[in-house]
């Protein structure tokens, strides 16, 4: 899949690149992102102010407000393939300011 990535705390490392498709674990749904928003938080992360990559990755994928469609879901889950879903990933700043609490 294509993703907007950065190397955390490395200013101006933003790129659009191919990254491995996610593989959902047992009990997880797979969602194909249709739209993703980039906002002020992403600009601050891109500037190298803060941010951390997942433990098994050298990069962080930007965009934390997403519209997607469920590709697959476990039996009995609250969503089924074809459902439209919205997700928000919480990335608080290191300052502990009011909006991030």
KALIN-V32611 format. One record per pair of residues at least 4 apart in sequence whose ideal C-beta (glycine too) atoms are under 8 Angstrom apart, sorted by the first residue. I is the first residue (numbers start at 1). J is the second residue. Records with the same first field share a line. If there is no record, write none. Layout:
I=J + J
This chain:
1=18 + 19 + 20 + 21 + 22
2=16 + 17 + 18 + 19
3=16 + 17 + 18 + 19 + 61 + 62
4=14 + 15 + 16 + 36 + 38 + 61 + 62 + 63
5=14 + 15 + 16 + 17 + 19 + 59 + 60 + 61 + 62
6=10 + 13 + 14 + 15 + 45 + 46 + 51 + 59 + 60 + 62
7=13 + 53 + 58 + 59 + 60
8=45 + 48 + 50 + 51 + 52 + 53 + 59 + 60
9=48 + 50 + 51
10=48
11=46 + 47 + 48
12=46 + 48
13=46 + 48
14=46 + 62
19=59 + 61
22=30
24=28 + 29 + 30 + 72
26=74
27=74 + 77
28=74
29=70 + 71 + 72 + 73 + 74 + 77 + 79
30=70 + 71 + 72 + 73
31=66 + 68 + 69 + 70 + 71 + 85 + 87
32=68 + 69 + 71
33=63 + 66 + 67 + 68
34=67 + 68 + 69
35=66 + 67
36=63 + 65 + 66 + 67
37=63 + 64 + 65 + 66
38=42 + 43 + 62 + 63
39=43 + 64 + 65
40=44
41=45 + 64 + 91 + 93
42=46 + 62 + 63 + 64
43=47
44=49 + 50 + 93
45=49 + 50 + 51 + 60 + 62 + 91
46=62
49=93
50=93 + 94
51=60 + 91
52=60
53=57 + 58 + 59 + 60
54=60
64=88 + 89 + 90 + 91
65=86 + 87 + 88
66=86 + 87 + 88 + 89
67=84 + 85 + 86
68=84 + 85 + 86 + 87
69=82 + 83 + 84 + 85
70=79 + 80 + 81 + 82 + 83 + 84 + 85
71=81
72=81
73=77 + 79 + 80 + 81 + 83
79=83 + 85
92=96 + 100 + 101
93=97 + 100
95=100
96=100 + 101
97=101
